[in-house]
Amino acid sequence: MWNLENFSADGSWTLFLDRDGVINTLRVDDYVKNWSEFEFVEGVLESMAVFNQFFGTIVVVTNQQGIGRQLMTEQDLHDIHQHMVDAIESAGGRIDKIYFCPHLAKDNPRCRKPETGMAVQAQNDFPNIQFSRSIMVGDSEKDMEFARRLNMPHVRVTGGPTNFEGKLTHPEITKLSDLASYLTNLTPNQH
C-alpha cells in the first residue's frame, strides 16, 4: 500500500508504463502483431496528455515474446510503436522511449519483467530517473514484482471493478484514466 504524499509535478518524477492491458487492449492468449490489432484502452489518449503535465520522463517497458516465438518481427513491433506514439502525440501526450524484451520467458533474459533490465537501461538513457520518484503502472504480477525489486511505487490496472473512489489509497485502478483523474484532482500543495 502506498500513496503519493511526496509526489510533485516538478518534472522530477518518471512514469513507467506497461503496454498490453494498460495502453492497449490485451489480446488474451495472443499478441498484437500489427497495427490493425492494436486498440487503445478507453481514455488512454486523454490520460497521456495529462501525464505530459506531471512527469518529466515517460517510458514504456514491455515484454514482447511474440518476437521470440516468431509470430512477428522487431520491425512489426517498431511499426506498431510508431503508430502508437504518433497517436499519443497527436492527442497532446508523449512517450520519451519504449523499451521491449523480445526474448522467450524460458530463456530468463535480464530484460524480461520482473527482471529489472529495462529499468536499468532507462536510467542509463535518462540519468534523472530515480526509482523512488517513479511510478510503475502495469496489469500483471510481473509488473508489480518489477516495481517492488526497484522499490518503486506501483499501481495495478485491473480492467475490472476495484475499490478506487477518487483516492489512490490502494494500488489498484480500473484503467489508466483513473490515475490521470487522481493526479488532476491533487490539491495545489501536492503538485
Phi, psi and omega in degrees: 000138181208168172220178183254038183298334179263003183291138172217144182270048182263012180085001182271351181264152179241141175251119173260128181237133165287165181258291186292124182092350179243303179272315180240160180296132179289131175265106185297129181057031180205178179232154170282107187259346177202168186299328181294341179266356183272130178224119178297139171294143180307130176087355183294315183299317178293323180295320181297326176294322177295314182298329178303329181278339189254333188245136178287328180223135178230120180230154175251135175234116190220131172282130182225064183286358171302332176290312179299331178275001179061033175271346180201167179252167175299326178295321175302315180295317178299320179297315178301313183293325178295317177297318180298312180296318179301315180295319179296316179295322178298333180269005177095008179256189178201156166230123183285326177194151177244128176248137179220153177245112184273357190277158178288144179302322184296341180275354180049052180289151180294338183276345187275123177300137020273000174300157191258013184305319181291326178291319178296318177297318178299318180293326175295320181284328182233085185301345178287346183292125170242125184296331178288345178243042179226159175231130174257128176242120180213175182244003184233163175296329177298321177295319181291321178293321175307311180294317180299320180297335180259004185054042184256133171306144184215153180227133179258129175271122184264336183074359181220194183298138174224184177267017181292122179227042179088357178234129182269069181263349177229138188281047174226138175225160179284317180206169186303328181296338175297319179293319178299318178296317179301312181295319180297328183268005176299145177291155185306323182286349177271344174218000000 
